[in-house]
Amino acid sequence: MIFLFACISSSKSPVVESISFRGNGGYWSTTNDEQLRNAMKQKENRVFGFLAPDLWMVPYNQNYLDQDGQRLEVWYAHHGYFDAKFQGWNQSVVPSIFSLRPHIRLEGVVSEGSPALIRTIGIHGDMYGTLRKGLQRILSPYKESVFSLEDIEYVEELLRSYLHERSYAKANIKTDILVWPNDCIDVRHHQGQCIIANLEAYCERECREVIQRVARCGTDNACITQVNYKKWIRTEKSTVVDVRFHVDIGASYRFGEIHIHGDTNVPLEPVLDKVVQEARLRPGSSYKLDKIYRAQEVLYNMGLFSVVNIVPNYDEGAELVRIDIELEQTSFADVNLGVGAENDLGNLGVHLLGEFNHNNLWNRLMQVRWKNELGYAWLPQNLDTGGYEFQQGFVGTSQLQFLVPNLYRSLLSFDGGIIGEAGLKPGYQFGLLALQPSLRYLLPVKGRKIGFCTFRLGYELSYRFYFQEEDSIKDVLFPYVLSSIQQEVILDGRDKAVYTSGGQYFSMLLERSTALYGKTPSFHRLSFEHRAFLLLDSLYSMYIGKDTIRKRLLERKIEPISLPVTMAFRWSGGLLLPAKGDDGNIPFDDLFVLGGGSDVRGWAPFRLGPYRCSDDVICLQDGVQQSRDIIPVGGLLRVFGNLEARYYTPEGYGAVLFLDAGRVFATRQDWNLESLEYSAGIGLRYKSSIGPFRLDIARRLGNNSYFQEEPRWAFHLALSESF
């Protein structure tokens, strides 16, 4: 029916089947067919255009083609091919079995010539030496590269941004682009300027007197021939371009008064202090455009405002930038209810959720979070006996968190939490009551890579008890009360906390725990984590010798391929040490475990480490795993790492390739690099309105007999990135 419709509705006007070119560069070139087609007004049919002739078939237009020849020559000139000529179109009519319209195939014939290289690119204007060197450093990758007008416009924006970040809010840049043939003899009206540009490029100091004599001749070519310049001048291999950026930096601006206004009941003094401390936007400080962007981000992240509009007002007489911040508050309180279900490698659960949030309690910017979860869980047991038996029971969590963000300005904050939890783990059920107060101090760090260093001093008082435990682990399960002091340092230099594409993150935690009740010894916990992110597109700016990779590719007429892929790396470790003189077992639930969707994804949760056999099961014999019916028991040492290649489309869909490695060891003496277990896999991503949606499929790679009965494949579904 579709074919019949296409035939009936078709007129006899010709359409363009395809457009190709002869004489241009190949597929990987900067002048391939696709680039030239994009410069034209005449377009070609879409693939399967016969399915919708009126929408996807493109009529042939002779007027467009006549003008496209000139458009192509202009496009070539903008990309450094000043000698390129468009020589005409070859047309042929091709038959089509799907349409009655004549189909025309177009072939454009071009003569490219050699591309022009940027001979000199420099900064002109009055400024101090350090600033000039910084601007010149931006230009250096483009010297001797193929000329492109797009690159010059991009460089101009980089220069302007560089000046704005150094307080020159009204900096003005004008660009001169001077194109010269390979031999100045070919220049009629500006031969003197051509010679001067050539001499300045190669022997400015040695032939300064010659340059002055040529300059005095002006446009008098007869006078120029009397000057002995030929022993200094060079004949170029092709057309060259001299680019000159005339920079007027203007005055150095500082931030003036900051005014906050709008429809809001939020106390404005602590809001202003947050802008001053976290965005470093304070009256009297040097103007930087990045501070304004950072201030807007800080205000949005408070969760109090639906509209944040920051308007800079420039006072040229006083050389100040006054800031007006317009705010519109959002609802401070919200209640969320929901139902959820999970399935992580057969671990099943359903639960009800209830959450209450308030972001401005008593109009003091205090925050309250009360989260409750009640559900029922099933853990599969005896998977290798032919049938399924489930350990099951009720689970639930209630967590009340209270945050006071302005104990001392916006730098010192108090965070208090009360947690009650009933949980289910392989072989037992547990209960937990905990009190978790902590202080956080945000220390500004000078430098561009790390904005703040966070110090946290925390305390936890927890009571754990167990029930319905299996006989095989009753000797390590006992009720206890634990008192813990925690010290943590966090250095965060990521560009974004979510969907990170650059920067690094480092955290280290030191914890001292003492038993107030129970048979557990005092012990220390030390753990760290380091993450690094790199956007592959930034590799083109790396140097090989004196040239960047981008420059070397362009010199070979190779268009650098866009690489919007982020490489993400993480490595982490942890160690538990009993305090000197203390004997006994460290509490079962304080031991390290590994495996699952957030670390080594080829494994089920907690199963990548030491284990015991369930009751009446022989799961291990001579170091060889005999059954999956095991109870993970954790260990004193944990090491793991992840490497990911992340790609997102503009629409928010993404894909990931990853490699994970790690293992938990029962003691420090068991540590062995060769004993690490590996897994690899692929994942799908989606940038949803509530966070990244993640589906990972992983396969464990090792053949360690200690884990030989573990499943080869694992599937993980989560609403977050893995790290």
N, C-alpha and C positions, 0 to 999 in steps of 0.2 A: 504493500500500500504506500509506503514511503517513496519507493522508486517511481510508482505511477504518479504520485503527487508532484514529484520533482519534474517529471517529463511534461506533464500537463501545464504546470505553472511557469515553465521556462519560456522566455522570449528569445529572439534571435540575436540580441546584442551580445558582443563578445565579452569574455571574461579572461582574467589573467590566471593561467594555470600555475606558472612558477616564474621566479626572477632569479637569475644567476649572473655571475660575472666572470670575465676572462681578463687576465693580466694583473689581478690583485693578489693579495697574500693567501696562504693556505688556511686550513680550518683553525689552527691555533694562533694565527696572526692577528694583529690589531686591525687589519684591513680585510677581514674575511667577509664572505657574502652576507652574513647576518648583520654585521655592522653597517654595510653599505645599504642594505634594504631598509634599515631603521632610519637612514638619512633621507629616504625618498618619501614623496607624497603618494605615489602610485603603490598600491599594495597588491599582494597575491592572494589567491583563494586559501581558505583554511583547509586543513585536513578533513576529509568527509564533508566538504562544502555542499555536495549535491543533496545532502539530507535536509538542508535549509537554504535553498538557492538565494532567497531574498536577503538573508542575513550573512551567510558565510561565503558566498561567491562575490568576487570583487570585479566590478565592470572595468573594462579597458578604457583609459582616458588619454588621448593623444596630447592634450594640453599639459597634463601632469607630467608626461614623459619628457616633453620639450623642456620643461622647467627643471626636471630632476637632474638633467645633465649638469646644469649650473649648480644645483644643490650639492651634487656629489663633489664637484671641484672645490666648493666652499668647505665642505666637510673634510676633504683631504687637506686643505690649507690649515684648518683648525687643528689637524693632527700631525702637522709638520711636513706634509708633502706639497710644497709650494709649486713644484714643477709638474704636478699631476695633471693629466688631460683626459677628459672624457671624450671618446672617439665615436660613440654612437651605439645604436641598438640593433641587434640581430633578432628578427621576429620569425616565428614559425607557428603554424596552426597545427594542433595535435587533436586527434579524435578523442571523444569521450563517450563511453557506453552508458553513462548515467545521466547525461544532460544533452539537450538539443542545442545548447548555446555553443558557438565556436569558442574553443579554448586556445589561447595564445601563450606561447612560451617565449619569454624575453631573456636575452643574454646581452648584458652590457659589457662593452669593451673599454678598458681603461689602460692608460699608460702611467704608472705610478711615479717613476723616477726614484731618486734616492731621498730618504727622509732627511730633514734638516735637524742638526744637533744644536743643543744649547751650548754656545761657546763660552759665554760668561753670564753669570747671574749674580747680581750684587745689590747691596743696600746703599742708598744715598740719602744723606740727611745728617743733621746735627744731633749727636747723642754720645753718651759716654761709652768707653771701650767695651766694658763687660756686656752692656746691652747689645751693642753691635755684634759682638761675638756670638751671643745667644741667637740673634736673628740670622746671622750668617750660617750657623749650624743647621738651621731649618732648611736653608737653601742648598747646602752642600750635596745632598743625594741627587739633585737634579742637574748638576753641572755635567755636560757632555752626554746627557740623555736625549732621547728623541723628543723634539718639541711637541707639546700638546697644550692647547688653550685651556682645556679642562684642568690640567695639572697646574697651570699658572694661576687660575682662579682659586684653586684649592690652596695653593701656597699662600696666596694673598690672605685668605681666611685664617690660615695658621699663624701668619705674622700678626694679624689683628688680634687674634685670641691671645697670643703670647704677650702682646703689649697690654691688653686688658687685664691679664693676670699679674701685671707688674705696675698696676695703679694708673696706667695711661688710658683713662676712660674715653678720651676724645681723640685718640690717635687716628691720623688720616694717612691713607696709602694710595698713591697713584702709580700706575705701572706703565712703563714704556717697553714696547716690544719692537726691536729693530731687526729686520731681516735683510741679510746681505748675501749676494752671490759668492761663489767660490773665488772669483777674481774681481777686484775692485775696478779693473779696466772696463768692465761691462756696465758700470754705473755712470750715468750721464750727469744728473743734476746734483747728486750728493756724493760725488767721488771723494771729496775731502773728508767727509764724515765717515765713509767706509774705511778709508786708510787709517784715520785716527782710531777707530774702533778696533781695527786689526792690530795696530801698534800697541794700544793700551792692553790688549789681551795677552800679548806675548813679551813685550819689552818696555813696559811703562817707565821703569826707572832709567834704563840704559839709553833710551831714545827720547827722553823728555824734550830736549831741544828740537828734535825733528818734529815731534808732535806739535809744538808751539808754532813752528814755521808753517806747517801745513794748515793749522788753524787760522793763521793770519791771511792765508790765501783765500779763505772763504770758499765761494763757488767758482773761482777762477781756475779752471782746469789747466790752462797754460802756465799759470804761476806754480801750480802743484807739480808739474813735470820738471820744474827747475830745482825742486827739493830732492836731495839724495836720500830717499826713503826706501828704495827697492832692496837694499841689502838687509833691511830689518823686517820687511813685510813677508808674510807667509801666504802661499796659495792654498786655500782650503780644498778638501776632497769633495765637498758638496756645499749646498746652501747652509748657512749658519745663522743662528739667532742670538742676539744679545738682549738680555732681560734686565731691566733696571727698576727696582722698587724705590720710589721716592717717598721716604717716610717722614712725616711730621708728627713726632710723638706727642706734642702738646704738653700741657701741664700734668704733673703728678697729682692725682686726686686722692682724697681721703673720705671715709664715710663720715657723714654728719649725723644729725639727730635721727633717731628711729621713732616713728610714730605708729602705734597700733590702734586700729579702730575697727568698728564693724558691729554687727548684730550678734552680740555674745555676752553671756553672764560670767564667762571664765575670768578669774583674776589675771590681769594682764601683766603684773610685775614678774611673777615666775615664768610666764610665757616669754617675756622679753629677755629674762636672764638665760633661758634655755637657748634662745637664738644667739645671744652673746657668747655663751660658753661652748656650745656644741658646734655652731656654724662659724664661730670666731668673727662674727659680724658685729663689731663694736665701734661706737663713735671714736673718731680719731685714728682708727687703724687704716692701713693702706687699702685702697679700692681693689677688689678682685671680683670679677664676675662670678667665679665659682662659689664664692661665699653666699651670693644671693640664691643660687640654685640649691646649695646645701641648706640654707635657712628654710626654704620652701619644703624640702624633704623632711627636715626636723619637725616642722609644724604639722605636716600631714601625718607623720608617724605617731604623734601624740594621741591620735584617735578622737580628737575633740572637735575638729573642724571639717566641714564638707567643702568649703571654699577657702583657698589661700592664694591671695593675689599680692605679689610684691612689686611695687612700682618705684624705680629709681628716678629721682629728680636731680638734674645736674645744675649746680650753681657755678657757672664759669668764673664769676668774679671772685668768689671765695674758694674756688677749687675744691668744692665739697659735693658729695653725692648724698642727698637726703633720702631716706628710705621711708616709704609709706606701705604699711602692711594692712591689707584689708582681709578681715576674717568673718566667716559665717559659721556659727557652731552647728554641730550635728546633735543627734540624740545621745545623751550620756549613758543611758541605761538600755539594756536589751536582754530578752529572755529567749533562749533557743531550746527547742525540744526536737528529739529525733529518734529514729530507730535504725540500728545498724546490724550488719552481719559480716563475718569474716571467715576466710578459709585459707590458712597458710600451711600448705603441704599436709592437708588432712586435719589440722587443728581447727576445729569448728567452734563458732561462738555466735550468739545473738545477744543484743543488749539494747536497753533503753537509755537515752541520753537526756540530761537536763542541765542547762548552764545559765547562770546569771552573771552579767558583767555590768560594772558601773565605772566610768572613767573620770568622774569628778565628784567624789563623795564629799558632802558638806561644803561644796564649792571650794575645796582646797587642793584640787588636782590629785586627790588620793584615789587609788584604783582598787577595786574589789573584784575577784574572780571566784565564783563558787561553781565547781563542776562536779556533777554526780553521774555515775554510770552503774547500772544494775543489769546483770545478764546471766546467762547459763552457758557453760563451755563443755566441750567434749574433746578429750585427747585420745587418739587411737593407740591401742595396745595390741601386742601379739600379732603384728601385721604379717609375720611369716608363717603363721600356723594354718593359713587357708581361710580363716574367717576374721572378722573384726570385733574386737572387744574395746569398749570405751571407758576410760576413766572420766567421770563427769561430776559436775557440781556447780553450785551458784558462785558467781564472782561479782565483785562490785568495787567501786572506788568512790570516795567522797573527798574532794580537795578544796580547801578554802585558802585563798591567797590574798594577802593584803600588801599593797605597795604604797609607800610614802616617798615620792620622787624628789622632794626638795628639803631634805634635812639641813644641808648646807648648800644654798643656791641650787643649781641643777647638777652639781658634781657628786654629792653624797646622797645616797638613797637607802631606804630600809625596805627589805622584802621579807615578809613573814608568811609561813605556810603551815597548815595543819592537815595531815593526810590520814585517812583511814582506808584500808584496803583488805579485801579478801580475794585470794587468788588461787589458781590451780596450775601446778607444774607436774611434770612427769614423776609419778611415785608418791605425791603428797599434795596436801592443801595447806595454805598458810594464811595467817592474819598479820596485819601490820598497823601500828599506831605510831605516828611520828610528828614531832614538832621541829620546824626548820626555819629559824630566823637567820637573816644574813644582812650584812652591810656591803654596799658596793660604792667604790670610789672611781670616778671617771677622770683620768689624768690626761690632759691634752699633751700630745707629743709633737714637737717641732719636726716638720718634714712633710712631704707630700704623699708618701706611700702608706704611712700609718697615721690615722687621725687621732686615735685615742688608745690608751692602755687602760684596761679595766682590772681593778683589784677587788677581789671578793673575799670577805671574811665571814664564814658561815659556821653554824652550829646545828647539830641534829641530835635529838633525843628520840630513840626509836625502841619500840617493844615488838618483838616478833614471837609468834607461837605457831604450833603446827598441829595438824590433826589428819586422820585417815592416811598416815604415812605407811609405806610398805616396810616389812621387816628388814629388808636388805639395807635400808638407810636410816633405821631408827637410831643407830649409834652416833650419827652426825647431826641429828635433828633434836634440838632442845630449846626450850624457851629462854630468851635472854633480853636484857635491857642494855642498849649500847649508847654511849655518849661519844660524839665525834666532833672534832674541830677541823674545819676545812679552810684551806688557803688556796686561792686560784688566781692566776694571772692570764689575761686574754689580750693578745695583740691582733687587731682586726684591720687588715689593709685591703679588703675586697672592694671592688667597685660597687657591688650590690650584694645584699644578703641572700636574695633569691634570684635564680637565673644568672648566677655569677659568670662573668666572662674574663675576668682579670684580677690579679692581686693574690695576696696570701693571707692565711689565717693560722694563728698558733695559740694553743692553750696548754696550760700545765696546772695540775691539781695535786696538792699534797694534803693528805688527810691522816689525822691521828685519832684512833678509836680505842676506847677503854670500856670494858664491861663493868656495868654497875650491878648486874645480876646475871647469873648463868655460868656455864663452864668455859666460856670463850676467853682466849687470851687477849691482851692488848696488842694492837698491830698498826702498821703504817701502810697507807696506800699511796702509790705514786703513779700518775698516769699523764700522758701527753697526747696531743694530736696536732699534726701539721697538714695544712691543705694548700695547694698551689693551683692556679688557674691561668691558662694562656690561650688567647684567641689566635688561631693559626694565621689569620690575615696579617697580624703584626710581625710575622717572621720576614715579610718582604722588606721591612725596615732594618733588618740586620745587615751588618757589613761583612763582605768578603774582600779582604784587602782594604782598598780605599773606596770601594763602591758598594752600594746597597744591592741586595738581591733584585729588587724591583728595577733598579737602573740597568743591571746586567741583562735582565730579560728584555727590557724595552730596546736596548741596543741591538739585540738579535731579532727585533721585530716580533717578539713573543708577548702577547698580552697576558699579564699575570692573572691566573685563574682566581676567582673569588673563593676564599676558604673560610666561610662563616662557621667554622667548627671550633669548639672550645675543648681543649685538653684539660682534664681535671685529674688531679693526683692527690691522694691522701695516704699518710702512713701514721700509725698510732701504736702505742704500747702501754702496758701497765704492769706493775709489780706490787705484790703484797709481801710484807716483811713482818713476822712476829716481833714484838718488842723484846729487847734483850732481857733474858732471864725468865721470859714467859714461855710456858709449854702449853700444849693443847691444840685443839683444832680451831682454825679460823671459821667463823660462822658460815654455814652452807650457802646462804644467799648473798654473802659478800665475796665469794670467789668469782673469778672471771669466767665468763662463758663467751662463746662465739658461734656464729652461724645464723643465717636468716637474711631478710631483705635489706638490711642496712649495713652489712659488713661483707661477709663471704657468702655470696648469693647462690653458690652451688650446693648449699647445705640447708637442712631443716634447722629451725631455731634451736640454739644451744648445743647442737650435736657435734660440733667440731672441737673436740677435746676429750679429756678423760671421762669415763662413764663406769657405772656399775650395772650388774644384771638385775632385772626385775626378779621378784620372788619366783622360785621354782623354775627358773630358766637358766640354761647354760648359754651365755651370750658371747663368751670369750674363751678360747682354748689355744694355748701356746702362742699367744699374741695374734691370733686370727679371729676376727669377728664371726660368730656363728648365728647371730640373731639380731634383728632390729629392735627387739623388745628390751631396750636399755633405759637407764636413768642417767642423764648427764649430771656430773657432780662438779664440774668446773676445776680451776687450777689457780696457781699462784702467779703465773706469768702468761701474758697475752701479747701477741704481736700480729698485726695484720696491715694490709695495704690495698689500695684500689687505684686503678688507672682507667679513665673513661674518655671516650671521644663523643662529645655531645653536639647535635645539630638540631636547630629549630627552623622551621619555615616561617615566613612573615605572618602566616595565619595562625601560628601557635602550635602546630604539630611538630613532633620531634622524634628522633631516633638516636639510640645510644649503642655503642660497642664498648664492652668492658672486660677487664681482667682483674680478678681478685686473688689474694693470697693471704694466708694466715694460719694460726693455730693457737690453741691454749695448751700450756704445759703444766703438769701437776706440780713440778718444783722448778727452781732455777737450774738445777743440775741437768734437767731433761732437755734444756734448750739446745736446739740443733737447727741450723739454717736449712739443711737438706730435708728436714722433717716437715717443712711448711707444705700445706695443701693448697692447690690452685683450682680455680674455676673460671670459666669464661662464658660470655653470653651476649645477647642483644636485648634491647628494651625499647618500648614505645613510650612517648611522652605527649602530654597535652597541657597547654597553659590555660587552666580553667580559672574562673573568677575567684575560687577559694584556694588556689594553689596548684602546683604541678601534679598532674595525675600520672602515675607511673605503673607500667607493667613490665616486669623483667622475666626473662627466661634464661636460665643458666645451666651449665653442665659441669660437673666436677671432673677434673682432668687426671687426678692421681689414681694409682693402683695400690695404695697402702692397704695391706691385709688387715690392719687394725680397724679400717672403715669399709671393708669390702662388701658388707651387706647394705650399706647406705644407698638410697636411690641415686641414680646417675643424673637425673634431671630435677630441677626445682623451678617453681613458678611463684612469683611474688607480686602482689598488688598493693599499692600504697598511694597516699595523697601527700607526697613530699619527694624531693630529690633524695638520693641515697646519701649525699653529703653536700 
